[in-house]
Amino acid sequence: MSQLVHLLIDPLAYPFMIRGLLAAVLVGIVCATVGVYIVLRGMAFFGDALAHAILPGVAVGYLVSGGDQAVLFWFALITAVLTAIGIGAVSKGAALKEDTAIGIVFAGMFALGIALISTVRGYAVDLAHFLFGNVLGVSGQDLWLIFIFGGVVIIAIILFYKEFLVISFDPVLAATLRIPADFLNYLLFVLLAITIVVSLQTVGVALMLAMLVTPPATAYLLTRRLPTMMLASAAIGAFSGVVGLYLSYYVSVASGAAIVLVSTVIFLLVALFAPRRGWVWQRIKSQHPASSVSHR
């Protein structure tokens, strides 16, 4: 027992570990909460594209500041918001399917980012932090930015919960109630953009999609009620962040990868053993159909 206590407490002697844990928990909660809508609305490709499309903003911020984290944050945020709005505008104005608009904007922005990066020598080393995350490098200023903007995202989701619910599941009812669906869709895009930027240093661009999709998908297997799904998803995201960071500390692996792997293992366990929806439950039910009918 004392050994377990030491394993939990010893890393907390380092300030960077405490900041990293706080950042991992905040990011896990925000990503998992927004991710519920991403999963339910089938927007995973949008989230992945948006995460990669902020690369030009990161590159320009690096060129301007020489790698200052605060400057990179603001450039990435502006790029993400403009890209999110741009995807919505291209999809609506050009009468294209949304996935086509996403592909066009994503490819163009990603190519621009690569072109800008290729002009700077020695940038590849710093770029690795943005691709794979560096949660142990989170500063006090970074933590405040995550807290403030993550809080804005959560508050917006709470304030517009009913409206997001209606436009996501019943567009006809939304039109009948004269709910401004276009505005709310753009707002959701912007909230996703903010979420991606605040999570950038924790899990990185390459692993961003996993934190947006895996905890909500896990929660989806456990419940069909949206409030419960959001709470379960946030809990799984926060738990994955904490356990992943401890694994990163003790096993010496990339922190972002460790967080995502923990989240993936939880998903696999739930996919196997979840009541009524897990693979094992389904197998038992298929082998004993009579007993399952008799208990209804």
C-alpha positions as CSV (number, residue, x, y, z in Angstrom):
1,M,0.0,0.0,0.0
2,S,2.8,2.4,1.0
3,Q,4.5,1.6,-2.3
4,L,1.4,2.6,-4.3
5,V,1.2,5.8,-2.3
6,H,4.8,6.6,-3.2
7,L,4.2,5.9,-6.9
8,L,1.3,8.4,-6.8
9,I,2.9,11.1,-4.7
10,D,6.6,11.1,-5.8
11,P,6.0,12.6,-9.3
12,L,4.1,15.5,-7.6
13,A,7.4,16.8,-6.1
14,Y,8.0,18.3,-9.6
15,P,6.1,21.5,-10.5
16,F,6.1,20.5,-14.2
17,M,4.3,17.3,-13.3
18,I,1.6,19.1,-11.4
19,R,1.1,21.5,-14.3
20,G,1.0,18.6,-16.7
21,L,-1.6,16.7,-14.6
22,L,-3.8,19.8,-14.4
23,A,-3.5,20.4,-18.2
24,A,-4.2,16.7,-18.9
25,V,-7.4,16.7,-16.8
26,L,-8.7,20.0,-18.3
27,V,-8.0,18.9,-21.8
28,G,-9.5,15.5,-21.2
29,I,-12.7,17.0,-20.0
30,V,-13.0,19.6,-22.7
31,C,-12.1,17.3,-25.6
32,A,-14.4,14.5,-24.4
33,T,-17.4,16.9,-23.8
34,V,-17.1,18.5,-27.3
35,G,-16.3,15.1,-28.7
36,V,-19.8,13.8,-27.8
37,Y,-21.3,16.0,-30.6
38,I,-18.5,15.0,-32.9
39,V,-19.3,11.3,-32.5
40,L,-23.1,11.7,-32.6
41,R,-23.0,14.0,-35.7
42,G,-20.4,12.0,-37.5
43,M,-17.9,14.9,-37.6
44,A,-14.7,12.9,-36.9
45,F,-13.2,13.8,-40.3
46,F,-14.0,17.5,-39.6
47,G,-12.1,17.3,-36.3
48,D,-9.1,15.6,-37.8
49,A,-9.0,18.0,-40.8
50,L,-9.3,21.0,-38.5
51,A,-6.5,19.8,-36.2
52,H,-4.1,19.5,-39.2
53,A,-5.3,22.7,-40.9
54,I,-3.9,24.9,-38.1
55,L,-0.4,24.0,-39.2
56,P,0.0,27.3,-41.2
57,G,-0.9,29.3,-38.1
58,V,1.6,27.4,-36.0
59,A,4.3,28.0,-38.7
60,V,3.6,31.7,-39.0
61,G,3.6,32.1,-35.2
62,Y,6.9,30.3,-35.1
63,L,8.4,32.6,-37.8
64,V,7.1,35.7,-36.0
65,S,8.1,34.8,-32.4
66,G,10.9,32.3,-32.7
67,G,8.9,29.6,-30.9
68,D,7.2,31.6,-28.1
69,Q,4.3,29.4,-26.8
70,A,1.9,32.2,-26.1
71,V,2.3,33.7,-29.6
72,L,1.9,30.2,-31.2
73,F,-1.3,29.7,-29.3
74,W,-2.9,32.9,-30.6
75,F,-1.8,32.3,-34.2
76,A,-3.1,28.7,-34.0
77,L,-6.4,29.9,-32.5
78,I,-7.0,32.5,-35.2
79,T,-6.2,30.0,-37.9
80,A,-8.4,27.3,-36.4
81,V,-11.4,29.6,-36.0
82,L,-11.0,31.0,-39.6
83,T,-10.6,27.5,-41.0
84,A,-13.7,26.2,-39.2
85,I,-15.8,29.1,-40.5
86,G,-14.2,28.7,-43.9
87,I,-15.2,25.1,-44.1
88,G,-18.8,25.9,-43.2
89,A,-18.9,28.8,-45.8
90,V,-17.4,26.7,-48.6
91,S,-19.8,23.8,-47.9
92,K,-22.8,26.1,-47.9
93,G,-21.9,28.7,-50.5
94,A,-20.5,26.3,-53.1
95,A,-23.3,23.8,-52.7
96,L,-20.8,21.0,-52.0
97,K,-21.1,18.1,-49.6
98,E,-19.5,18.9,-46.3
99,D,-16.8,16.2,-46.5
100,T,-15.8,17.6,-49.9
101,A,-15.5,21.1,-48.5
102,I,-13.5,19.8,-45.6
103,G,-11.1,17.9,-47.9
104,I,-10.5,21.0,-50.0
105,V,-9.8,23.3,-47.1
106,F,-7.8,20.7,-45.2
107,A,-5.5,19.9,-48.1
108,G,-4.9,23.5,-49.0
109,M,-4.2,24.6,-45.4
110,F,-2.0,21.6,-44.7
111,A,0.0,22.2,-47.9
112,L,0.5,25.8,-46.9
113,G,1.7,24.8,-43.5
114,I,4.3,22.4,-45.0
115,A,5.4,25.0,-47.5
116,L,6.0,27.5,-44.6
117,I,7.8,25.0,-42.5
118,S,10.1,24.0,-45.3
119,T,11.5,27.5,-45.4
120,V,12.8,27.3,-41.8
121,R,15.9,25.3,-40.9
122,G,15.8,23.4,-37.6
123,Y,12.1,23.8,-37.3
124,A,11.5,20.0,-37.4
125,V,12.7,19.5,-33.9
126,D,10.2,22.0,-32.5
127,L,7.5,20.7,-34.8
128,A,7.6,17.3,-33.1
129,H,6.0,18.9,-30.0
130,F,3.0,20.0,-32.0
131,L,2.6,16.7,-33.7
132,F,2.9,14.5,-30.7
133,G,2.3,16.8,-27.7
134,N,4.5,17.8,-24.8
135,V,2.3,18.1,-21.8
136,L,5.3,18.1,-19.4
137,G,6.4,21.3,-21.0
138,V,3.2,23.2,-20.1
139,S,4.0,26.5,-18.4
140,G,1.9,28.4,-15.9
141,Q,0.8,30.8,-18.7
142,D,-0.2,27.8,-20.9
143,L,-2.2,26.4,-18.1
144,W,-4.2,29.6,-17.7
145,L,-4.9,29.7,-21.4
146,I,-6.2,26.1,-21.3
147,F,-8.3,26.9,-18.2
148,I,-9.8,30.1,-19.6
149,F,-10.6,28.9,-23.2
150,G,-11.6,25.4,-22.0
151,G,-14.0,27.1,-19.6
152,V,-15.4,29.2,-22.4
153,V,-16.1,26.0,-24.4
154,I,-17.8,24.2,-21.5
155,I,-19.9,27.2,-20.6
156,A,-21.0,27.6,-24.2
157,I,-22.0,23.9,-24.4
158,I,-24.1,24.3,-21.2
159,L,-25.8,27.5,-22.3
160,F,-26.7,26.1,-25.7
161,Y,-27.3,22.5,-24.7
162,K,-30.9,22.4,-25.7
163,E,-30.3,24.1,-29.0
164,F,-27.3,21.8,-29.9
165,L,-29.5,18.8,-28.9
166,V,-32.3,19.9,-31.3
167,I,-30.2,20.7,-34.3
168,S,-28.2,17.5,-33.9
169,F,-31.1,15.1,-33.7
170,D,-34.2,16.8,-35.2
171,P,-33.4,19.5,-37.8
172,V,-37.1,19.7,-38.8
173,L,-38.1,20.5,-35.2
174,A,-35.3,23.1,-35.1
175,A,-36.7,24.8,-38.3
176,T,-40.2,24.7,-36.7
177,L,-39.0,26.3,-33.5
178,R,-37.1,28.9,-35.6
179,I,-33.8,27.9,-34.0
180,P,-30.9,29.6,-35.8
181,A,-29.3,26.3,-37.0
182,D,-26.7,28.0,-39.2
183,F,-25.4,30.2,-36.4
184,L,-25.3,27.2,-34.0
185,N,-23.5,25.0,-36.4
186,Y,-20.9,27.7,-36.9
187,L,-20.7,28.1,-33.1
188,L,-20.1,24.4,-32.7
189,F,-17.4,24.6,-35.4
190,V,-15.7,27.4,-33.5
191,L,-15.9,25.6,-30.2
192,L,-14.3,22.6,-31.8
193,A,-11.5,24.9,-33.1
194,I,-10.9,26.3,-29.7
195,T,-10.8,22.8,-28.2
196,I,-8.2,21.7,-30.7
197,V,-5.9,24.6,-30.0
198,V,-6.1,24.3,-26.2
199,S,-5.3,20.6,-26.5
200,L,-2.4,21.1,-28.9
201,Q,0.4,21.0,-26.5
202,T,-1.1,18.1,-24.5
203,V,-1.7,15.4,-27.1
204,G,-0.5,17.1,-30.3
205,V,-2.0,17.4,-33.8
206,A,-1.3,13.7,-34.7
207,L,-3.2,12.3,-31.7
208,M,-5.9,15.0,-31.4
209,L,-8.7,13.0,-33.1
210,A,-8.3,10.2,-30.5
211,M,-9.1,12.5,-27.6
212,L,-12.1,13.9,-29.4
213,V,-13.5,10.6,-30.5
214,T,-12.4,7.7,-28.2
215,P,-13.8,8.8,-24.8
216,P,-17.2,9.8,-26.3
217,A,-17.4,6.6,-28.3
218,T,-16.7,4.7,-25.1
219,A,-19.4,6.6,-23.3
220,Y,-21.8,5.9,-26.2
221,L,-21.4,2.2,-25.5
222,L,-22.4,2.7,-21.9
223,T,-25.4,5.0,-22.1
224,R,-27.8,6.6,-24.6
225,R,-28.7,9.6,-22.5
226,L,-26.8,12.7,-23.7
227,P,-26.1,14.3,-20.3
228,T,-24.9,11.0,-18.8
229,M,-22.8,10.4,-22.0
230,M,-21.1,13.8,-21.6
231,L,-20.3,13.2,-17.9
232,A,-19.0,9.7,-18.6
233,S,-17.0,10.9,-21.6
234,A,-15.5,13.7,-19.5
235,A,-14.6,11.3,-16.7
236,I,-12.9,8.9,-19.1
237,G,-11.0,11.7,-20.8
238,A,-9.8,13.1,-17.4
239,F,-8.9,9.6,-16.1
240,S,-7.0,8.8,-19.4
241,G,-5.0,12.1,-19.0
242,V,-3.9,11.3,-15.4
243,V,-3.1,7.6,-15.9
244,G,-1.4,8.3,-19.3
245,L,0.8,11.0,-17.7
246,Y,1.9,8.7,-14.9
247,L,2.7,6.0,-17.4
248,S,4.7,8.6,-19.4
249,Y,6.6,9.5,-16.3
250,Y,7.5,6.0,-15.2
251,V,7.9,4.2,-18.6
252,S,9.5,7.1,-20.4
253,V,7.2,7.3,-23.4
254,A,5.7,10.3,-25.2
255,S,3.0,11.7,-22.9
256,G,0.4,12.3,-25.7
257,A,0.8,8.8,-26.9
258,A,0.4,7.4,-23.4
259,I,-2.8,9.3,-22.8
260,V,-4.3,8.1,-26.1
261,L,-3.3,4.5,-25.5
262,V,-5.0,4.5,-22.0
263,S,-8.1,5.9,-23.6
264,T,-8.0,3.3,-26.3
265,V,-7.5,0.4,-23.8
266,I,-10.6,1.7,-21.9
267,F,-12.6,1.7,-25.1
268,L,-11.6,-1.9,-25.9
269,L,-12.5,-3.1,-22.5
270,V,-15.9,-1.4,-22.7
271,A,-16.4,-2.7,-26.3
272,L,-15.8,-6.2,-25.0
273,F,-17.6,-6.2,-21.6
274,A,-20.2,-3.3,-21.7
275,P,-23.7,-4.5,-20.5
276,R,-26.0,-5.2,-23.4
277,R,-23.7,-3.6,-26.0
278,G,-20.4,-5.3,-25.4
279,W,-19.1,-8.0,-27.7
280,V,-19.1,-10.6,-24.9
281,W,-22.7,-9.8,-23.9
282,Q,-23.8,-10.0,-27.6
283,R,-22.1,-13.4,-27.9
284,I,-23.8,-14.8,-24.8
285,K,-27.1,-13.4,-26.0
286,S,-26.7,-15.0,-29.4
287,Q,-25.9,-18.3,-27.9
288,H,-28.9,-18.2,-25.5
289,P,-31.7,-16.4,-27.4
290,A,-34.4,-18.2,-25.6
291,S,-33.3,-17.1,-22.1
292,S,-32.8,-13.5,-23.3
293,V,-36.4,-13.5,-24.6
294,S,-37.8,-15.0,-21.4
295,H,-36.2,-12.2,-19.3
296,R,-37.8,-9.4,-21.3
